Amino acid sequence: MAKRYAIILAAGQGTRMKSKLYKVLHPVAGRPMVQHVIGQLKEVNPDEMVTIVGHGADQVAAYIGDDSQLVLQKEQLGTGHAVLQAEDLLKDKDGTTIVVCGDTPLITSETYRTLFEHHEQEGAKATILTAKALNPAGYGRVIRDEQNEVERIVEQKDATAYERSVDEINTGTYCFDNKVLFEALQHVSNDNVQGEYYLPDVIEILQNRGEKVSAFQTLDFEETIGINDRKALARAEKVMKRRINEKHMQNGVTLIDPDNTYIGLDAVIEPDVLVHPGSMITGETIIKSDAEIGPYSEVDNCFIGESTVIRHSVARDSRIGDSVKIGPYAHIRPEASIGNEAKIGNFVEVKKASLGDKSKVSHLSYIGDAEIGSNVNVGCGTITVNYDGKNKYLTTIEDDAFIGCNSNLVAPVTVGEGSYVAAGSTITEDVPGDSLSIARTRQTNKEGYASRIKNQKKD
């Protein structure tokens, strides 16, 4: 098989985005759009990949890493000039080169693969990826001859009334014979209003030489969308979200309302998971079967065990076991580890803490920097007082302990196995196992005192 190369055009600043962020780094489904392009191309296994960068080159390099060679286009003088920046790396090599825009994150590896195959089977020197557009306004039109071969590409501003009625458009993605591409680029002129060197001019040069120019029409116009402004970015996000959700539903995941469910590209969800509306599942999250997420829950970079339920809550960078009940309105912060059959109830915050099997923190509590054993009950309003203004300290609650309501556990402190802490206590010293700790003043009742206070207010 012929060698295959890829050139990604990612040097444009993207002024229409009206953003300080370099255009191709704007995320779609949580991933910079140029990463989508490179990721899909990698699945085709090109022998070399070159990304042409300009504005924000260092930022792009940080995201691309070793996936592609980077070449700097110091001046942005058009798409033809951009491709020429790869000349030193590719010009003398035999094979096929695909040229792709870095702002087209929706084109799939299958489309790239089919475009390569079509180009090579046709024996063409150039092949244009085209699509049928319901509203082709603004796009270059692909005009075919009586034999259905490509006759020319006409830009909107230069098109006749008939040509404007043509709905097959040039997507800006091409395959070329590699050596022919770089030779033809030497003859591209910048004699135009913008003073730029345009890649489509190569097509005209090849046709004038009698070389074969082909076209491959993708069946999905949406995948060819180029992202030039925030409206197009939102449109691409919607398309990508639909793709991701459909994949999960095909794999056996139930999404009650796919239009209002947001799942990231790296999430792994097993069959028979139920996801309610308003939920966001992002990062490298893994959700095991029979779990239930939402409604209105956010899960990021978490492991969620089988049959666990998370309602109206947030969980990040944590591990949650099987058959756990979380929420509503709980916050599982980074480095939490929740054991099997545990319960984290409403308005409970857990941070950098472990909770053993069958332990419960049911209401209105803060558990931070703590190690809690199995079968522990933490009463309403309990706080692990972990911070002295300079350092964080650890609270340890051993198996089978019972912490009464409105208790403060001032770390570093340990509550021993099977012990009780009386409601309203502030614990500053370790509690031995099998003990009852009471840390509050004895109750005093002053009869008639309330009336005296009321009378003083009247005076």
C-alpha positions in Angstrom: 0.0 0.0 0.0 1.2 3.5 -0.8 2.6 5.6 2.0 0.1 8.0 3.5 0.7 11.4 5.0 -1.4 14.0 6.8 -1.2 17.8 6.9 -3.4 19.6 9.5 -3.8 23.3 8.9 -4.0 25.0 12.3 -2.3 28.3 11.9 -5.3 30.7 11.7 -6.0 33.0 14.7 -9.7 32.7 14.4 -10.7 36.4 14.9 -14.4 35.6 14.5 -14.2 33.5 17.7 -13.6 36.8 19.5 -11.4 35.0 22.0 -7.9 35.1 23.5 -7.9 31.4 23.2 -6.3 30.1 20.0 -9.1 28.9 17.7 -8.2 25.2 17.3 -7.9 24.9 21.1 -11.6 25.7 21.7 -13.1 22.5 23.1 -15.8 20.3 21.6 -17.1 17.8 24.1 -14.3 18.8 26.5 -11.4 18.2 24.0 -9.7 20.9 21.8 -11.0 20.6 18.3 -7.5 20.0 16.8 -7.1 17.0 19.1 -10.3 15.6 17.6 -8.8 16.0 14.1 -5.5 14.4 15.0 -7.2 11.6 17.0 -9.4 10.6 14.0 -6.5 10.8 11.6 -4.4 8.6 13.9 -6.9 5.8 13.5 -6.1 5.8 9.7 -2.4 5.2 10.6 -0.7 7.8 8.4 3.1 7.3 8.1 3.7 10.9 9.0 1.5 13.7 10.4 2.4 17.4 10.2 0.5 20.2 11.9 1.0 23.7 10.6 0.7 26.2 13.5 1.0 30.0 13.8 -0.7 32.0 16.5 -0.4 30.2 19.9 2.0 27.6 18.6 3.3 26.8 22.1 -0.2 26.2 23.4 -1.0 23.9 20.5 2.3 22.0 21.1 1.3 21.4 24.7 -1.9 19.6 23.6 -0.5 17.7 20.6 2.6 16.4 22.2 4.3 13.7 20.1 1.2 12.9 18.0 2.2 15.1 15.2 5.3 17.1 14.0 4.8 20.8 14.3 5.8 23.4 11.7 5.5 27.1 12.3 3.9 29.4 9.6 5.3 32.7 10.7 3.1 34.7 8.3 -0.4 33.6 7.5 -0.5 34.0 3.7 -3.2 31.5 2.8 -3.9 27.8 2.8 -1.5 27.1 -0.1 1.3 28.9 1.7 0.4 26.9 4.9 0.8 23.5 3.1 4.1 24.7 1.7 5.5 24.9 5.2 5.6 21.1 5.2 7.7 21.0 2.1 11.0 20.2 3.8 9.4 17.2 5.5 7.4 15.7 2.7 8.0 17.0 -0.8 10.3 14.2 -2.1 8.2 11.3 -0.8 6.0 9.0 -2.8 2.5 8.5 -1.5 -0.8 10.2 -0.8 -1.2 13.3 1.4 -4.5 14.3 3.0 -4.9 18.0 3.9 -7.3 18.7 6.7 -8.3 21.9 8.5 -7.7 21.9 12.2 -11.2 23.4 12.8 -13.2 20.5 11.5 -13.5 18.3 14.6 -16.5 16.2 13.4 -14.9 14.4 10.4 -14.6 10.7 11.3 -11.8 8.3 10.8 -14.1 6.3 8.6 -14.5 9.3 6.2 -10.8 9.8 6.1 -10.2 6.2 5.4 -12.8 6.1 2.6 -11.4 9.3 1.1 -7.9 7.8 1.0 -9.2 4.6 -0.6 -11.3 6.4 -3.2 -8.4 8.6 -4.2 -6.0 5.6 -4.6 -8.6 3.5 -6.4 -9.4 6.3 -8.9 -5.7 6.9 -9.6 -6.4 10.6 -9.2 -3.8 13.3 -8.6 -6.2 15.2 -6.4 -9.5 14.2 -4.7 -11.9 16.7 -3.0 -14.0 15.7 -0.1 -17.5 17.1 -0.9 -20.9 17.1 0.7 -24.5 18.0 -0.1 -25.6 21.1 1.8 -29.2 22.1 2.3 -28.1 25.7 2.4 -24.8 25.9 0.3 -24.5 29.7 0.6 -21.0 30.8 1.4 -19.4 27.5 0.3 -17.4 26.9 -2.9 -19.5 24.8 -5.3 -18.2 21.6 -7.0 -19.2 21.7 -10.7 -19.2 18.4 -12.5 -19.2 17.7 -16.2 -21.5 15.4 -18.2 -19.4 12.4 -17.2 -19.9 13.3 -13.5 -16.2 14.2 -13.2 -15.0 17.4 -11.4 -14.8 20.2 -13.8 -14.0 23.0 -11.4 -14.6 24.6 -8.0 -16.3 27.9 -8.0 -16.3 30.2 -5.0 -19.6 31.8 -4.0 -18.6 35.3 -5.0 -17.6 34.1 -8.5 -20.5 31.8 -9.2 -23.2 32.3 -11.8 -26.9 31.9 -10.8 -26.8 28.3 -12.0 -23.6 27.5 -10.2 -25.1 28.9 -7.0 -28.0 26.5 -7.3 -25.6 23.6 -7.1 -25.7 22.0 -3.6 -22.5 20.0 -3.7 -19.9 22.0 -1.8 -16.2 21.9 -1.2 -15.4 20.9 2.4 -11.8 22.1 2.3 -10.4 18.6 2.8 -8.3 17.0 0.0 -6.2 14.1 -0.9 -3.2 14.6 -3.3 -0.4 12.7 -4.9 2.2 14.0 -2.5 5.0 14.9 -5.0 2.4 16.4 -7.4 1.0 18.6 -4.6 4.3 20.2 -3.7 5.3 20.7 -7.4 2.0 22.3 -8.2 2.2 24.6 -5.2 5.2 26.3 -6.8 2.9 27.6 -9.5 0.2 29.0 -7.2 -0.1 32.7 -7.5 -1.2 35.3 -4.9 -2.7 37.5 -7.6 -6.0 38.0 -5.8 -7.7 40.6 -3.6 -6.3 39.1 -0.4 -2.8 38.6 -1.7 -2.8 35.0 -0.5 -1.8 31.6 -1.9 -4.9 29.4 -2.0 -4.8 25.6 -1.9 -7.8 25.2 -4.2 -5.8 26.8 -7.0 -3.8 23.5 -7.1 -7.0 21.8 -8.4 -7.2 24.2 -11.3 -3.5 23.8 -12.1 -3.9 20.0 -12.3 -7.0 20.2 -14.4 -5.3 22.5 -16.9 -2.5 19.9 -17.2 -5.1 17.2 -17.9 -4.5 15.4 -14.6 -7.3 13.5 -13.1 -9.2 15.3 -10.3 -11.8 13.3 -8.4 -14.4 14.0 -5.7 -15.7 11.8 -2.9 -19.0 12.9 -1.4 -19.6 12.2 2.3 -23.2 11.3 3.1 -23.1 13.4 6.3 -22.8 17.2 5.7 -22.7 17.8 9.5 -19.4 16.2 9.9 -17.7 18.7 7.6 -18.7 21.7 9.6 -15.8 24.2 10.0 -15.7 26.1 13.3 -15.2 29.8 12.7 -17.4 31.4 15.4 -19.2 30.6 18.6 -22.4 29.6 16.8 -20.6 26.9 14.8 -18.8 25.8 18.0 -22.2 25.3 19.7 -23.5 23.4 16.7 -20.5 21.1 16.7 -20.9 20.5 20.4 -24.5 19.4 19.8 -23.5 17.0 17.0 -20.7 15.5 19.1 -22.9 15.1 22.1 -25.5 13.3 20.0 -22.9 10.9 18.6 -21.5 10.1 22.1 -25.0 9.6 23.6 -26.1 7.4 20.7 -23.0 5.2 21.1 -23.8 4.7 24.8 -27.5 3.9 24.1 -26.4 1.4 21.5 -24.2 -0.2 24.2 -27.1 -0.7 26.6 -27.1 2.5 28.6 -30.5 4.2 29.3 -30.6 8.0 28.8 -34.0 9.3 29.8 -33.5 12.5 27.9 -30.4 12.4 25.6 -30.8 16.1 24.6 -30.2 17.1 28.2 -27.5 14.6 29.1 -23.8 15.4 28.7 -21.2 12.6 28.5 -17.5 13.1 27.8 -15.5 11.2 25.2 -13.5 9.3 27.7 -16.3 8.1 30.0 -16.9 4.3 30.1 -20.4 3.3 31.0 -21.6 -0.3 31.3 -24.9 -1.7 30.1 -28.0 -1.1 32.3 -26.8 2.1 33.8 -29.6 4.7 34.0 -28.9 8.3 33.5 -31.5 11.0 34.3 -31.8 14.4 32.6 -29.4 17.2 33.5 -26.5 15.0 34.3 -22.9 15.6 33.2 -20.4 12.6 33.1 -17.0 13.8 32.2 -13.3 12.9 32.4 -12.1 9.3 32.7 -15.2 8.2 34.6 -16.1 4.6 34.8 -19.7 3.6 35.8 -20.5 0.0 36.5 -23.8 -1.7 35.6 -27.1 -0.9 37.3 -25.9 2.4 38.6 -28.2 5.4 38.5 -27.0 8.9 37.9 -29.1 12.0 38.4 -31.2 13.8 37.8 -29.0 16.9 37.8 -25.7 15.3 38.9 -22.1 16.0 37.9 -19.6 13.2 37.9 -16.0 13.9 36.8 -13.1 11.4 36.8 -14.8 9.0 39.2 -15.1 5.2 39.5 -18.8 4.4 40.3 -19.6 0.9 41.5 -22.5 -1.4 40.6 -26.0 -0.3 41.7 -24.8 3.0 43.2 -27.2 5.9 43.1 -26.1 9.5 42.8 -28.9 12.1 42.9 -28.7 15.9 42.6 -25.0 15.7 43.6 -21.4 16.4 42.5 -18.6 13.9 42.6 -15.0 14.5 41.4 -11.8 12.6 41.3 -13.0 9.9 43.7 -13.8 6.2 44.0 -17.3 5.2 45.0 -18.2 1.5 45.7 -21.1 -0.7 45.0 -24.7 -0.1 46.2 -23.8 3.4 47.6 -26.5 6.0 48.1 -25.4 9.6 47.5 -27.5 12.7 47.8 -29.5 14.7 47.2 -27.2 17.7 47.3 -24.0 16.0 48.4 -20.5 17.0 47.3 -17.9 14.3 46.9 -14.6 16.2 46.5 -11.3 14.9 45.2 -9.6 11.9 46.8 -12.6 10.6 48.5 -13.1 6.8 48.7 -16.5 5.5 49.6 -17.0 1.9 50.5 -19.7 -0.5 49.5 -23.3 0.0 50.8 -22.3 3.3 52.3 -24.6 6.4 52.5 -23.8 10.0 51.9 -26.9 12.0 52.5 -28.2 15.5 51.8 -25.9 18.5 52.2 -22.9 16.3 53.1 -19.4 17.3 51.9 -16.6 14.7 51.8 -13.0 15.6 50.9 -9.9 13.5 50.9 -11.5 11.0 53.1 -12.3 7.3 53.1 -15.5 5.8 54.3 -15.8 2.1 55.0 -18.4 -0.4 54.0 -22.0 0.3 55.3 -21.0 3.5 57.0 -23.4 6.5 57.0 -23.1 10.2 56.9 -26.7 11.1 56.4 -27.1 14.9 56.8 -25.5 18.3 57.0 -21.9 17.2 57.7 -18.4 18.0 56.6 -15.9 15.1 56.5 -12.5 16.2 55.4 -9.0 14.5 55.8 -10.5 11.6 57.6 -10.4 7.8 57.7 -13.7 6.3 58.7 -14.1 2.6 59.2 -16.9 0.2 58.5 -20.4 0.3 60.0 -19.9 3.8 61.4 -22.8 6.2 61.9 -21.9 9.9 61.7 -24.7 12.0 63.1 -26.2 15.1 61.6 -24.1 18.3 61.7 -20.8 16.5 62.5 -17.6 18.3 61.4 -14.1 16.9 61.2 -12.2 20.0 62.2 -9.1 19.4 60.0 -7.5 22.9 59.6 -5.7 25.0 62.2 -5.0 27.9 59.9 -1.7 26.5 58.7 -1.9 22.7 58.4 -4.4 20.0 57.8 -4.7 17.0 60.2 -6.3 13.6 60.1 -9.4 12.4 61.9 -9.7 8.6 62.4 -13.0 6.9 63.3 -12.7 3.2 63.8 -15.2 0.5 62.9 -18.6 0.4 64.6 -18.3 3.8 66.2 -21.3 6.1 66.6 -20.9 9.9 66.4 -23.7 11.9 67.8 -25.3 14.9 66.2 -23.5 18.3 66.1 -20.2 16.9 67.1 -16.8 18.6 66.4 -13.9 16.2 66.0 -10.8 18.4 66.3 -8.0 16.7 64.4 -5.6 15.1 64.9 -7.9 12.8 66.9 -9.0 9.1 66.9 -12.3 7.7 68.0 -11.8 4.0 68.9 -13.6 1.0 67.7 -17.2 0.6 68.9 -17.1 3.9 70.8 -19.8 6.5 71.2 -19.5 10.3 71.1 -22.3 12.1 72.7 -24.4 14.6 70.7 -23.0 18.2 70.9 -19.5 17.2 71.9 -16.3 18.8 70.9 -13.7 16.1 70.9 -10.1 17.2 71.2 -8.5 14.0 72.6 -8.5 10.4 71.5 -11.5 8.3 72.5 -10.6 4.7 73.6 -12.4 1.8 72.0 -15.7 0.8 73.6 -16.1 4.1 75.4 -18.6 6.9 75.7 -17.1 10.4 75.3 -19.0 13.4 76.5 -17.4 16.8 75.9 -19.9 19.4 76.9 -20.9 21.3 80.1 -23.6 19.8 82.4 -27.0 21.2 81.6 -28.3 23.9 83.9 -32.0 25.0 84.0 -32.8 28.4 85.5 -36.5 28.5 86.1 -38.3 31.7 85.4 -35.4 33.2 83.7 -37.1 33.6 80.3 -39.9 35.8 81.8 -37.2 38.1 83.4 -35.6 38.6 79.9 -38.9 39.4 78.3 -39.7 42.0 81.0 -36.3 43.6 80.6 -37.0 44.0 76.8 -40.3 45.8 77.6 -38.6 48.3 79.9 
